[in-house]
Amino acid sequence: MKIDILTLFPEMFSGPFAGSMLKRAQDEGLVEINIHNLRDWSADKHKTVDDKPFGGGPGMIIRVDIVDRALAEIKRKAKSEKRKIILLSAKGKKYNQQKAQEFSKLKHLILIAGHYEGVDERVSENLVDEEISIGNYVLTGGELPAMVIVDSVVRLIPNVLGNPQSLDQESFSPVTNTEYPQYTRPENYKGWKVPEILLSGNHKEIEKWKREQSFIIGKEELGFSIPKIRESVTKVIKNF
């Protein structure tokens, strides 16, 4: 898989992509990550990429012609049809695990990290496939969201994770597949004990407990009444 990122601050990516799983994936040729400085496609000596908004207003807007030239060159060099171009934007669709899985099946992913007051709307209308937001809050730019997306996508590429079973038990839906609590040694630390069911050796009951906990935690994340959930879920699980 090839990932290209357009940004005004390429230095921000050197640390996160130079260690752990992302570094290993690159070293093994499972993914190619390229960071591009958007200023490289500026046509003036000052490397200007933005301008004042038409109609007035605060801040500066990244220009559509700069982004267009950058995308055209990147696409020409990549020569891949199974591609998506994503603009990181506060008004975009909310990112989730299903979207990460969708992106992980692509041959080529291009991420545009928005900055300043925003990006000319004609980029969204004519040059990208989707606008994506990673949450209901405001960041200084799209660099951190780009890192989040790259991390969540790369780990889903075959052979990136050492144990493929890790993907089978992950959180995809907050209600049905939230990951259950996990424990390891020591069994009793400062009086904080591991749930007895996990030490019982009864694999059938352990699996029931895991399903129950996943369901309860998922409901809790959505703001449901936890005491009632625990009572109802326990009854359902016992009938499995």
Secondary structure, DSSP 8 states (H G I E B T S, - for coil): -EEEEEES-GGGGTTGGGSHHHHHHHHTTS-EEEEEEGGGG--STT---EE--TT--SS-EE-HHHHHHHHHHHHHHH--SSEEEEEEEEEEEE--HHHHHHHHT-SEEEEEE--TTEE-HHHHHHT-SEEEESSSS--S-SHHHHHHHHHHHHTTSTTSSS-THHHHTS-SSTTT--------S-SEETTEE--GGGGS--HHHHHHHHHHHHHHHHHHHTT--HHHHHHHHHHHHHT-
